[in-house]
Amino acid sequence: SNENVETSAEGVKREGQTQQTEQTAEQAAAPLSLKVDENQTRVIGDETAGPDTISMKLTANSWIEVYDAFNNRLLMALGRSGDEFNLKGTAPFHVKLGFSQGVTLYFNGEYFDPAPYSHGGVANFTLGE
């Protein structure tokens, strides 16, 4: 029943329903946690996800897909200009960039240039093989 739920101008549910909704969203996000810090950097995975890292900074919008050595999807998203993604996992990583010119990529702290793998802006490559 909804009689105890107040709705603010923003449409956010108040009282008992709020906590339940947050828990459900967290459970749905497991096992990959998606945290947004004050710099809007998205950190995906956690310290136990694996020893390897991919960091990406976007200067233009680009579709991004990243899979780890076990074919776990670490990221599938439309990245926006200004976004930063920091992924942890176990290499080799299989990466697809929809607009590779818009993505600056570092694998385990070292710059990686996707240009040689790019055809019409779309790049498919494997890191750490």
N, C-alpha and C positions, 0 to 999 in steps of 0.2 A: 504494500500500500504506500502511496506517495503523500499522504496527508501531513507527515512530519517533515517533509523535505521542502526547504525554502530555496528559491532560485534567485540569485542576484541578477543585476542588469547584464552581467557578462555571461549569464547562463551557467554559472558554476554551481553544482549542487553543494549544499551545506549540510551540516550535522552528520548523522551516522553513516550516510552513504559515501562521504568523501574518502574515508580511510579504506573502505572496501574496494572502491574503484582504483585507488592507487596500488593496492596489493595485487589486484587482478592484472593491472598493466605491467607491474614488475614481474609477475609470474609469466606473463605472455612474452616478456622480453628475455627471460632466461632461456638457454644458458649464457647467451651473449648479453652483457650489460651495456647499455648505451647511456653514457653520462655526458652532460653538457656543463662545462665549467664557465666561469665568468668571462673567459675569452672566446666562448662559443666553439672551443675545440672539442671535437667529438672523440672520446676515447672508447674504443671497442675492445672487448675482451678484458682480461685481467692479468695479474702477474703470473698466474699458473697456466696461461694459454700457450706458452711456448717461448723459446729463447730468441726468436727472430722478430724484427720489427719492420714495418713499412710506415713511412710518414709521407703524407701528401698535402701540398698547399695548392689551392686552386686559384688561378687568375682569371678563369672563365668557367662557365657551367660545363660539366662533363658527366656523362654516365660512368659509373665505376662499379666493377665487380672484382672481388678478391676471394679466392679459395685457397685453403692451406693444403699441406701435404696429404691430409686425410680426406680431402674434398669437402671439408666443412666450409660453409659460406661465412666469411668474416665480414663482408660488406657487399651490399647491392643497393645502390642509391644514385639519385641524381644529385651530384655535388654542385653547390652553387659557388660562384666567384666569391672568394674570401673565406671559404670553408677550409678547415684543417682536419685531417683524419690521421690518427695514430693507432695503428693496428699491431697486435702481438699475435704470434702463432708459430707454427713449425713450418719452415721452408722445406721444399720449394713451394712458392706461392704462384698461383695461376692468376694473371691479372688481365682485365679487359678495360680499356679506357675508350669512351665514346668520342672524346675530343682531347687527344693526348697533348696538343699544344698548350692547353689550358691547365695542365697538371705538372707541378714540380714534385718529383718523387725521390725519396731516399730509402734505400734498403740497408738495414743494419747500420744506419748513420752515413752511408756513402751515397753520393748523388748517382742516380740512374737515369739515362736519357732514353726515353721510349721512341724517339724519332726513327731509328732504323727498323722498328717493328710496326711503324704506323703506315696505314694505307688509307688515304682520304680522311685522315684525322683519327681513324679507329685503330687502336693498337692492341694486339694480343701477344702476351709474352709470359715467360716463366722466370721467376727470380729465385736464385739460390739452388739451381739444379746441379 
